[in-house]
Structure formats: C-alpha cells, structure tokens
C-alpha cells in the first residue's frame, strides 16, 4: 500500500549529515547570530499501511548563522533507546515511544525537542546531539509535556496544556518559570479525552480548545498509528481561565464543530477575548493517515465575556497551516501573521501568506515551480524593531534539484534576502525556532 506521507519530500532521509561553510546566495543580515532549528518525523522502519505522519521518529535539522556566514548544517535523530539500537549505538529494543518529533525550542539555556501525548521531551546539545530526557529538573511528574508551549514575552515563562491517556477526563495546565522549573500544575476537567495541540494566552487569560478529536487507543494500535479520531458527538467549546485561576474558574463557550491545531495569537480587548486561529473543518475523519481532511481557513473568534457567546468570522479562506507571528506579540494585540499554503492533505503548495489582520489584507510570496516551503518563523532585526522589521526564515525543498535551502525573506516586502544552499533535502516536518546565541 502506498502511503503519501512516505513519498516525495515527506519520505525520510537515511542518514545524518554535518556540512560546513555552506554556500549562500544573497546576503545574510549581520544581526543573525544563532541557530535555526526545525523538528519533524523521520521514521526508521514505518509500516506503510498504518503510518501516520505525526508518529515518525524525531529528527532535528539545523543551520548555524554568524557574521553573515552559514557555518554549518546538521541533522540528528532524537536518540530514544529504540533509535539508538537501530543505529547500532546500543542494544536493539522495542519501540515504546515517539521520539520528540514536533517542535524544538530553547528555554533556560537548554535546547529542547518536544512532542505530544504524554511522551517525554529530550534535551539536545548545541550541535543537536541527544543529552537525555528532560523533566525540568524533576519538577514535571511523568515527564510528558506538549509541543506547543506559549512563552510570555514579559516574564519568559512557558504556559502549556498537556494531554495524556492516563489523565482520564482531564488535561494539565502548566507554567514553567524562566529558571526552567515548573511553578504551577493545574488539572482542568473536560468532557472526554480531547486532543489539545496548544493553548492560547492573553495578558489576563488562558484559553483551552476542547474540540471533537479524541484519544482512542484500539486493540490493534501500534506506534505507527495515530491514536485519535474525529468524534462528531463531542461538544465543541473553548474555555477561558484567569491566568492565576484553576479548574473551577474556567468558563466554557460553545463554538461550531471544527478543530484547531494552531492559533496565530490571542489578546484581550476590554471584556472580550480575541482569538485568531487556523480552523480545520474536520481532521482524522475521512482519512486516518492525513493531518487534515476538510477545509482549512484562518478565522477570528471573539469571545464576549459579558454576553457569554462567541462570534466567529472568516479572515481568509485559502488552505493554509503552520501560523507564526512576531513572538514579542504573544498575548498582545498583533498586526501580522504568517502561514504556509497547504492542500487538503495539509502538504505545502508553494506559497507563503502574510496576514495584516488590522487592514484585513493578505500578501503572497510564491517560491516558484517545484519549490515547497515549510513553516517560516519571524526574526526581528533588533530588540525594538517594528513588528515586521526583520526576516522570515524556513526550509524550502526544490524538487528539481532534489535538495533544500534555508530561505530568508524580508518580512515587510516578502522579497528574498538570502538562500543558504544545503547539501541534502530536508523532509517536510513541523515546527522550528530561531535560537539566538546566548550572551
């Protein structure tokens, strides 16, 4: 059986590379001193009949930029015991976990590879080698976290919601301090076992997305399978909790059936909470191996805390995913957001969108024939730079040349600033970060 998530540029690569002194077209801005890292699945021995893209063994790809040069490219598997054994670095053992394949961030001086579903997070070195499991210095019981923490730009804290089959009808809200230790854990009661891929954060509130995708582990489940499915009978709603509140303080608001993997941002507007989200009509419904299987749009949900209702409106009806903003605007009013154009299977279609949510306009950058972008992240040109004064960067696969580039766009104009040419292709994956060099 052919599996589209094991073909073309979603197919895994077979080895790790270290390449130095990379060729650059254009000019890399001098203010870039750090690493661009991106995580994604790179399965070793997947079962084509059951394999879901979300379940592959994790691999982090990275490029080091400094003084206008691209110093290196590296890709490294996350060394779970299974992966280490398969690579001949330890005894062969059964595959018992997914190796942190979804996101990669830096927090409290640590480079962290992240994943969902109660599975553990892993710490990496500067050069992307695996250090070991990360449980935030023993302050996170069980070690399971999330792939999508939100960093408060004022405090440096990470706010997150975690799901785990062992939680029952609860999810766990956590706050990790700027010191890298968990300072708050709160159990939030829900009506089943929903998948919550992320939360949203405002200056006053935390927002939970309790939507109709539920954890389901069947008797024939393997770690290639996706342990979740669409549940049309599950009541879709969002929960609003004061920042320092708990379960009893959550107010729930009904929304139309849909699913939200990712939100652009959220902010307070008087007695209203504004959410800009990527809305999926359905997921894990008609297809058991695709991330999405319905219409994907960018929508604005405005929660009226006085009237007790949600107003839903469409901002853009183009298929798209992987939204990012200037992370200095997390929890604050924003103007710009950036998304990657996708098809019905949530695979890239060669375009990047820049949303101006103030003027309700959209700019488009087209990468050219045969060129497929992944997620792009925004890097400001300085601490006090304007919201789109900087660059967008992300990996772009060139099908004709059969390799990938790290492409930098001017965030204001979407014109190409520079391209770092890599010696290999980078398979399409999920999320990444610009990690500036620590002082």
Secondary structure, DSSP 8 states (H G I E B T S, - for coil): ---GGGSGGGS--SS--EEES-EEEE---TT--EEEEEEEE--SS--TTT--GGGS-EEEEEEEEETTEEEEEEEEE---HHHHHHTTSS------S----SEEEEETTEEEEE-STT-BEEEE-TTS-EEEEE-TTTTSTTSB--S--EE-TTT--EEEEE--GGG-SEEEEEEE-TTSSEEEEEEEE-SS-B-----EE-SSEEEEEE-SEEE---TT--TTS--EEE-TTS--EEEEEETT--GGG-EEEE--S-B-S-EEEEEEETTEEEEEEEEES-SSSS-SSSS--S-EEEEEEEEETTTTEEEEEEEE-S-EEEEE--GGGTTS--SEEEEEEE-TTS-EEEEEEEEETTTTEEEEEE--TTEEE---EEEESSTT--TT-EEEEEEEEETTTTEEEEEEEETTT--EEEEEE-SS-------EEEEE---
